[in-house]
Amino acid sequence: MNQDAFDDNQSNLADLKPAVKEKALEIAGKLLTEKSISKEDALKEGIKQAEEWFFDLEG
């Protein structure tokens, strides 16, 4: 998913590490196409899942 689709929510992405940001956008994009969910909610859930993914990688 292109970051431009979430331009309204840039502040939510600003402090994320690049890998987490990329993963959050990927997850949010999937949520938007698979569920009837708002961009804001998709991004929040994407960030949550991406942070969990990142912390699992870190151990």
Protein Blocks (a to p, Z undefined) as FASTA:
>chain_A
ZZklmmmmmmmmmmpcfklmmmmmmmmmmmmmmpccdfklmmmmmmmmmmmmmmmmnZZ
